[in-house]
Amino acid sequence: MIFNPNDWTRETIRRHSLDMRQFIDFRQSTLSNGMRIIEAYNSSGLTFTLLPDRGMDIWTAHYKGIPLTWIAPGSPHSPDFGQNWLQQFNGGLLTTCGLTHVGPPEHDEITGEWRDIHGPYTRFRAQNINIHGEWITETNHELSLSSTIYQSTLFGTQIRVERKIWQNTHTPSLRLADTITNLGDQAVPLMVLYHINLGFPLIQQGTQLVTPFERVYPRDQAAKAGFETWPRYEAAQASYAEQVFFHHLKITNNGYTETLLINREETFGISLQWDTTQLPYLTQWKNTRQGIYVSGIEPGNCIPEGQNAARRNGRLATLEPGQSIETGWRLEILEGADHIKEHKEGVLQLQREGSPNPTFNLHDYASQE
């Protein structure tokens, strides 16, 4: 590294610059199609683009110019409820699924209500956007962005999401936290899944997924066919049928867990860490199809099975009137063999010594084995 931001103290920067935007910022602008975007940049080399008009999800992400995620052609798409979810899928680092349905399209078995795949959240517009910066140590300046998103239907669901995203000057990481509140006077179903999408060159032939798993469950016959190789990614193939696996993870005493994606040489990767208290499930989406080569690493309070199946199988969470929960995760770039080794040893130790998440419930999948 030519310059090391870890050496830049608060006093050093004060002597050389009067504006922290020289080193870190959330820069807001508007595209020609009317979409608002917010470009996040900092001195660590990690940059990413937020989409206020798509639930404050994350579109492009790069590390030192190298792309981290697959993006859909023509994206970012303006929110359009006349199109289906797949037509509106931007790809990108984060597409939030929910808030009351995650899974395939379905009619509600009780009310007959129609629900599109993965719910409407990612088409809602954020408001009350605020940016706040502070020095948290003498060598680390942290910048946060907060916003509010509503899923609101007259005489129906009234949910507020207060989303906050952090970046800092010297660590290539981002942190996201959601406070989800039921503002209504009736209990509502709550299904939330963070569809975190990684792409080439991080995901390519030989890339490995490392999780502290207790057990791994294939979703269907297509996944069963690839079960022996779920940790490894293959070369791009035409007409590849997606494979989905559900991971029962081991956790620390305080409920945290960690998952890694590591390149074949074990010199570059990402670490994803989260509190499993509200997000007990991890879904792995392998889609090594030619041209749309992408993998989803997806913490959630559910699996993508739909509200009907979740209700039948005792997995459907609810949010009571006035109740709030907090969810979120932290993503960190891992660069260099030593950095990878440290985190990999930590995950493998967690697999050996951690406790299986007690709130994980896939009894119906276990009975099929």
C-alpha positions as CSV (number, residue, x, y, z in Angstrom):
1,M,0.0,0.0,0.0
2,I,1.4,3.4,-1.0
3,F,-0.3,5.2,1.9
4,N,-1.6,3.7,5.1
5,P,-4.8,5.4,6.4
6,N,-4.2,3.7,9.8
7,D,-1.3,6.2,10.2
8,W,-3.5,9.3,9.6
9,T,-4.4,10.7,13.0
10,R,-7.1,13.2,13.6
11,E,-4.5,15.9,14.2
12,T,-2.6,14.9,11.0
13,I,-5.7,15.3,8.9
14,R,-6.6,18.6,10.7
15,R,-3.2,20.1,9.8
16,H,-3.6,19.2,6.1
17,S,-7.4,19.4,5.3
18,L,-10.4,21.3,6.5
19,D,-13.0,19.0,4.9
20,M,-13.4,15.3,5.7
21,R,-15.1,14.8,2.4
22,Q,-11.6,14.6,1.0
23,F,-11.3,11.2,2.7
24,I,-14.8,9.9,3.3
25,D,-18.3,10.8,2.2
26,F,-21.8,9.7,1.2
27,R,-22.2,11.8,-2.0
28,Q,-25.8,12.2,-3.2
29,S,-26.9,12.7,-6.8
30,T,-29.6,11.9,-9.3
31,L,-29.4,9.7,-12.4
32,S,-31.0,10.7,-15.7
33,N,-33.8,8.3,-15.1
34,G,-34.7,10.1,-11.9
35,M,-33.2,7.6,-9.6
36,R,-31.5,9.0,-6.5
37,I,-28.1,7.4,-5.7
38,I,-25.7,7.9,-2.9
39,E,-22.0,7.0,-3.5
40,A,-20.1,5.9,-0.5
41,Y,-16.3,6.3,-0.6
42,N,-13.5,6.3,1.9
43,S,-9.8,5.9,2.2
44,S,-9.8,2.1,2.8
45,G,-10.5,1.3,-0.9
46,L,-14.1,0.1,-0.4
47,T,-16.7,2.0,-2.3
48,F,-20.4,1.2,-2.7
49,T,-23.6,2.8,-4.1
50,L,-26.8,3.2,-2.1
51,L,-30.3,3.3,-3.7
52,P,-32.7,5.5,-1.6
53,D,-35.5,4.8,-4.1
54,R,-35.1,1.1,-3.6
55,G,-35.3,0.7,0.1
56,M,-31.8,2.1,0.7
57,D,-30.4,-1.2,-0.7
58,I,-26.8,-1.4,-2.0
59,W,-26.1,-1.6,-5.7
60,T,-22.5,-1.6,-7.0
61,A,-19.6,-2.3,-4.7
62,H,-15.9,-2.3,-5.4
63,Y,-12.7,-2.7,-3.6
64,K,-9.7,-0.8,-5.1
65,G,-11.6,-0.8,-8.3
66,I,-12.4,-4.6,-8.4
67,P,-16.1,-5.4,-8.5
68,L,-17.5,-7.4,-5.7
69,T,-21.0,-8.0,-7.0
70,W,-23.0,-9.0,-10.1
71,I,-25.4,-6.3,-11.3
72,A,-28.4,-6.7,-13.7
73,P,-28.3,-5.1,-17.2
74,G,-30.0,-1.7,-17.2
75,S,-29.9,-1.4,-13.4
76,P,-30.6,0.4,-11.2
77,H,-34.2,0.1,-12.1
78,S,-36.7,2.7,-10.9
79,P,-39.3,1.1,-8.6
80,D,-42.2,-0.1,-10.7
81,F,-45.1,-2.0,-9.1
82,G,-46.3,-2.9,-12.6
83,Q,-43.4,-5.2,-13.2
84,N,-42.6,-8.4,-11.2
85,W,-39.8,-8.7,-8.7
86,L,-37.5,-10.6,-11.1
87,Q,-37.8,-7.8,-13.7
88,Q,-37.0,-5.3,-11.0
89,F,-34.0,-7.2,-9.5
90,N,-31.0,-4.9,-9.6
91,G,-28.5,-7.6,-8.4
92,G,-26.0,-5.5,-6.5
93,L,-24.5,-6.1,-3.1
94,L,-27.9,-6.0,-1.2
95,T,-31.5,-6.6,-2.1
96,T,-33.7,-6.7,1.0
97,C,-36.5,-9.2,0.8
98,G,-39.7,-8.9,2.9
99,L,-41.1,-7.5,5.0
100,T,-44.0,-9.9,5.3
101,H,-43.2,-12.4,2.6
102,V,-40.0,-14.0,1.3
103,G,-40.2,-16.8,-1.2
104,P,-42.0,-17.7,-4.5
105,P,-45.1,-16.0,-5.7
106,E,-48.3,-17.2,-3.9
107,H,-51.9,-16.7,-3.0
108,D,-52.5,-16.6,0.7
109,E,-54.1,-19.8,1.8
110,I,-56.4,-18.0,4.2
111,T,-57.2,-14.6,2.6
112,G,-56.5,-15.2,-1.1
113,E,-54.1,-12.2,-1.2
114,W,-51.6,-12.3,-4.0
115,R,-47.9,-11.9,-3.1
116,D,-45.1,-11.5,-5.6
117,I,-41.7,-13.2,-5.1
118,H,-39.7,-11.9,-2.1
119,G,-42.1,-9.1,-1.1
120,P,-42.3,-5.4,-2.0
121,Y,-39.7,-3.9,0.3
122,T,-37.1,-3.1,-2.3
123,R,-39.5,-0.9,-4.2
124,F,-40.1,1.5,-1.3
125,R,-38.5,4.9,-1.2
126,A,-36.4,6.1,1.7
127,Q,-36.9,9.4,3.4
128,N,-35.5,11.4,6.3
129,I,-31.9,10.8,5.1
130,N,-29.3,12.1,7.5
131,I,-25.5,11.8,7.5
132,H,-23.4,12.0,10.7
133,G,-19.6,11.8,11.1
134,E,-17.4,11.5,14.2
135,W,-13.9,10.4,15.3
136,I,-14.3,7.1,17.2
137,T,-10.6,6.8,17.8
138,E,-7.7,9.1,17.0
139,T,-7.1,7.3,13.8
140,N,-10.6,6.3,12.7
141,H,-13.3,8.6,11.5
142,E,-16.7,6.9,11.1
143,L,-19.5,8.2,8.9
144,S,-23.1,7.0,9.2
145,L,-26.2,7.4,7.1
146,S,-29.7,6.9,8.5
147,S,-33.0,6.8,6.7
148,T,-36.6,5.7,7.2
149,I,-38.6,3.3,5.0
150,Y,-42.3,2.5,5.4
151,Q,-44.3,-0.5,4.3
152,S,-47.8,0.9,4.7
153,T,-51.2,-0.1,3.5
154,L,-54.5,1.7,4.5
155,F,-56.3,-0.7,6.9
156,G,-53.4,-3.1,6.6
157,T,-49.7,-3.5,7.4
158,Q,-48.0,-0.5,9.0
159,I,-44.2,-1.2,9.4
160,R,-41.4,1.3,9.7
161,V,-37.8,0.5,9.0
162,E,-35.1,2.8,10.4
163,R,-32.0,1.8,8.4
164,K,-28.5,2.9,9.3
165,I,-25.3,2.2,7.4
166,W,-21.7,2.9,8.6
167,Q,-18.4,3.2,6.9
168,N,-15.0,4.4,8.2
169,T,-11.7,5.8,6.9
170,H,-9.3,2.9,7.5
171,T,-11.2,-0.4,7.5
172,P,-12.7,-1.8,4.3
173,S,-16.0,-2.7,5.9
174,L,-19.6,-1.6,6.1
175,R,-22.2,-2.2,8.8
176,L,-26.0,-2.2,8.4
177,A,-28.6,-2.1,11.1
178,D,-32.4,-2.0,10.8
179,T,-34.8,-1.2,13.5
180,I,-38.2,-2.7,12.4
181,T,-41.3,-1.5,14.2
182,N,-45.0,-2.4,13.8
183,L,-46.8,0.9,14.0
184,G,-50.2,-0.7,13.5
185,D,-52.7,-2.1,16.0
186,Q,-52.6,-5.7,14.8
187,A,-49.9,-8.3,14.8
188,V,-48.3,-8.8,11.3
189,P,-46.2,-11.5,9.8
190,L,-42.5,-10.7,9.6
191,M,-40.2,-12.2,7.0
192,V,-36.8,-10.5,6.4
193,L,-34.0,-11.8,4.3
194,Y,-30.8,-9.9,3.3
195,H,-30.1,-11.0,-0.2
196,I,-26.3,-10.3,-0.3
197,N,-25.0,-11.0,-3.8
198,L,-21.4,-11.6,-4.7
199,G,-20.0,-11.9,-8.2
200,F,-17.0,-12.3,-10.4
201,P,-14.0,-12.2,-9.8
202,L,-14.6,-13.1,-6.1
203,I,-17.0,-15.8,-7.2
204,Q,-15.5,-18.0,-9.8
205,Q,-14.3,-21.6,-10.3
206,G,-12.5,-22.7,-7.1
207,T,-14.1,-20.1,-4.7
208,Q,-15.1,-21.6,-1.4
209,L,-17.8,-20.8,1.1
210,V,-16.7,-21.5,4.7
211,T,-19.5,-21.6,7.4
212,P,-19.5,-22.9,11.0
213,F,-22.3,-25.3,10.0
214,E,-23.9,-27.9,12.2
215,R,-25.9,-29.2,9.2
216,V,-26.6,-28.1,5.7
217,Y,-29.9,-28.9,4.0
218,P,-30.5,-28.9,0.2
219,R,-33.7,-27.2,-0.8
220,D,-34.8,-29.5,-3.5
221,Q,-33.7,-32.2,-6.0
222,A,-31.5,-29.7,-8.0
223,A,-29.7,-28.9,-4.8
224,K,-29.4,-32.5,-3.7
225,A,-27.6,-33.2,-7.0
226,G,-24.9,-30.7,-6.0
227,F,-24.9,-31.4,-2.3
228,E,-21.4,-32.9,-2.1
229,T,-19.9,-29.7,-3.7
230,W,-21.9,-27.0,-1.9
231,P,-18.8,-25.3,-0.5
232,R,-17.1,-25.0,-3.9
233,Y,-18.1,-22.9,-6.9
234,E,-17.8,-24.3,-10.5
235,A,-17.0,-22.7,-13.8
236,A,-19.8,-20.7,-15.5
237,Q,-22.3,-23.0,-17.4
238,A,-25.0,-22.3,-19.8
239,S,-28.5,-23.2,-18.5
240,Y,-27.3,-24.0,-15.0
241,A,-30.1,-24.7,-12.6
242,E,-29.8,-22.7,-9.4
243,Q,-29.0,-24.6,-6.2
244,V,-30.1,-23.5,-2.8
245,F,-28.8,-24.7,0.6
246,F,-29.9,-23.9,4.1
247,H,-27.2,-23.7,6.8
248,H,-27.8,-24.5,10.5
249,L,-24.9,-22.5,12.0
250,K,-23.0,-22.7,15.2
251,I,-22.8,-19.5,17.2
252,T,-20.8,-17.9,20.0
253,N,-22.0,-17.5,23.5
254,N,-23.5,-14.1,22.7
255,G,-25.2,-15.3,19.6
256,Y,-22.9,-14.1,16.8
257,T,-21.7,-16.1,13.8
258,E,-19.4,-15.6,10.8
259,T,-19.3,-16.8,7.2
260,L,-16.5,-16.4,4.7
261,L,-16.2,-16.4,0.9
262,I,-12.6,-17.0,-0.1
263,N,-10.9,-17.2,-3.5
264,R,-9.1,-20.3,-4.7
265,E,-5.7,-19.0,-3.8
266,E,-6.9,-18.0,-0.3
267,T,-5.6,-14.4,-0.7
268,F,-8.8,-12.5,-1.0
269,G,-12.3,-12.8,0.4
270,I,-15.1,-11.3,2.4
271,S,-16.3,-11.9,6.0
272,L,-20.0,-11.6,6.9
273,Q,-20.9,-11.4,10.6
274,W,-24.2,-11.1,12.3
275,D,-26.2,-11.6,15.5
276,T,-28.4,-14.7,15.0
277,T,-30.9,-13.6,17.8
278,Q,-33.2,-12.2,15.1
279,L,-31.6,-13.8,12.0
280,P,-31.2,-17.5,12.8
281,Y,-31.1,-18.8,9.1
282,L,-28.5,-18.6,6.4
283,T,-29.5,-19.3,2.8
284,Q,-26.8,-20.0,0.2
285,W,-27.9,-19.3,-3.4
286,K,-25.6,-20.8,-6.0
287,N,-26.2,-19.5,-9.5
288,T,-23.2,-20.2,-11.6
289,R,-25.1,-19.7,-14.8
290,Q,-23.3,-18.1,-17.8
291,G,-23.8,-14.4,-17.9
292,I,-25.6,-14.2,-14.6
293,Y,-22.9,-15.7,-12.4
294,V,-23.7,-14.8,-8.9
295,S,-24.0,-16.2,-5.4
296,G,-26.3,-15.1,-2.6
297,I,-25.2,-15.3,1.0
298,E,-28.4,-14.5,2.8
299,P,-29.0,-14.2,6.6
300,G,-32.6,-14.0,7.5
301,N,-35.3,-14.6,10.1
302,C,-36.7,-17.0,7.6
303,I,-35.8,-19.2,4.6
304,P,-37.3,-18.2,1.2
305,E,-40.3,-20.5,1.4
306,G,-43.2,-18.1,1.4
307,Q,-45.6,-17.1,4.1
308,N,-47.9,-20.1,3.6
309,A,-45.2,-22.7,4.1
310,A,-43.6,-20.8,7.0
311,R,-47.0,-20.7,8.7
312,R,-47.7,-24.4,8.1
313,N,-44.2,-25.4,9.4
314,G,-44.2,-23.2,12.5
315,R,-41.5,-20.8,11.2
316,L,-43.6,-17.7,10.6
317,A,-42.4,-14.9,12.9
318,T,-44.8,-12.1,13.9
319,L,-44.4,-8.5,15.0
320,E,-46.9,-7.4,17.7
321,P,-48.4,-3.9,17.8
322,G,-45.8,-1.4,18.9
323,Q,-43.0,-4.1,18.9
324,S,-39.6,-3.3,17.5
325,I,-36.7,-5.6,16.6
326,E,-33.1,-4.9,15.6
327,T,-31.4,-6.8,12.8
328,G,-28.2,-6.3,10.8
329,W,-24.9,-7.5,9.7
330,R,-21.2,-6.4,9.1
331,L,-19.3,-7.1,5.9
332,E,-15.5,-6.8,5.8
333,I,-13.0,-7.2,3.0
334,L,-10.2,-9.7,3.7
335,E,-7.0,-9.1,1.8
336,G,-3.8,-11.2,2.1
337,A,-3.1,-14.8,3.1
338,D,-2.5,-13.9,6.8
339,H,-5.8,-12.1,7.1
340,I,-7.7,-15.0,5.4
341,K,-6.0,-17.5,7.6
342,E,-6.9,-15.7,10.8
343,H,-10.6,-15.5,9.9
344,K,-10.7,-19.0,8.5
345,E,-9.2,-20.5,11.7
346,G,-11.8,-18.5,13.7
347,V,-14.7,-19.9,11.7
348,L,-13.4,-23.5,11.9
349,Q,-12.9,-23.1,15.6
350,L,-16.4,-21.8,15.9
351,Q,-17.6,-24.9,14.1
352,R,-15.7,-27.2,16.5
353,E,-16.5,-25.4,19.7
354,G,-19.6,-23.3,19.1
355,S,-23.2,-24.2,20.0
356,P,-25.8,-25.0,17.3
357,N,-28.3,-22.1,17.0
358,P,-31.2,-23.2,19.2
359,T,-33.8,-21.1,17.3
360,F,-33.1,-22.7,13.9
361,N,-36.1,-24.9,12.9
362,L,-36.0,-27.0,9.7
363,H,-37.6,-30.1,11.2
364,D,-39.5,-30.8,8.0
365,Y,-36.3,-30.8,5.9
366,A,-34.6,-33.0,8.5
367,S,-37.4,-35.6,8.3
368,Q,-36.9,-35.9,4.5
369,E,-33.3,-37.1,4.9
